[in-house]
Amino acid sequence: MTIDRLKRRFTSLKSEGRGGFVSFVTAGDPDFDTSLNIVKLLPQAGADIIELGMPFSDPMADGPIIQASSQRALASGMNLRNTLKLVESFRRDDSETPIVLMGYFNPIYQYGSRRFIEDAVGVGVDGLIIVDLPPEEDDELCQPARIGGLNWIRLVTPTTNSDRMQLILNNASGFVYYVSIAGITGTQPISASAVSSSIAQLRNATALPIAVGFGINTVEQVSDVIKNADAAVAGSILIREIEKALNANPISKSELVNNVLKRTNELSKGVIL
């Protein structure tokens, strides 16, 4: 029987009277060992849920910062098999922190959908966010994943109308990811007032927890989001710390890791209601 870590975590957050902080990093950026070190330490730095990007050569929803992180990971030899190995290594020391894989269908299709679901569950993945599979294609991966024990997390955007929202929310589980901007990741600041209105509408359509991301770069933005949502997601701002450290001379991998963790800790302080 699989453990629903996401449900357990959101229940725990509610009992603690606070929101959750979701940290996004790309698996294998800048290399497997450094990435694993970062992921292992994220919970200590304040991450309640870890969103792990599956490196892909042609992402459509990711901004330039996350695109570059995928390219670095791929150049270091990262692939879907190694992404699952990274999760497996993480689980040796942490059986509680939920891990969600985010990415695109092509690498999963190449890996084999059934095999991927079995292997993902086997290493301790808790859910999937697959950006390019619409609800019309639920029989391709969503339904087998749900049956296999993985949560299927849907994206809802500012342009999603009410009819489309109901279709999107079919078969959703774990939580709903509200995309705060009409665009790609890390390119525009979040509008707290617009998010507040959208979250109110979304609450009427689903009882699932709601996480907000795609434009969160400061602790103040985290705090604003948590007033209405159940969790805040930050990714580009964390990956920027990796990029900055790699551009330094000399490059210090330990400083790179510490900078990501320091930024995570800073942002996570905004979840206290």
Salt bridges, closest charged atoms under 4 A:
GLU16 OE1 - ARG18 NE 2.77
ASP29 OD1 - ARG72 NE 2.71
ASP31 OD2 - LYS253 NZ 2.77
ASP48 OD1 - ARG18 NH2 2.72
ASP93 OD2 - LYS40 NZ 3.37
GLU96 OE1 - ARG8 NH1 3.08
ASP119 OD2 - ARG115 NE 3.81
ASP126 OD1 - ARG5 NH1 2.64
ASP126 OD2 - ARG91 NH2 2.86
GLU136 OE2 - ARG164 NH1 2.54
ASP138 OD1 - ARG154 NH2 2.71
ASP224 OD1 - LYS227 NZ 3.43
ASP230 OD2 - ARG203 NH1 2.82
GLU241 OE2 - LYS244 NZ 3.46
GLU241 OE2 - ARG263 NH2 2.79
GLU266 OE2 - ARG263 NH1 3.35
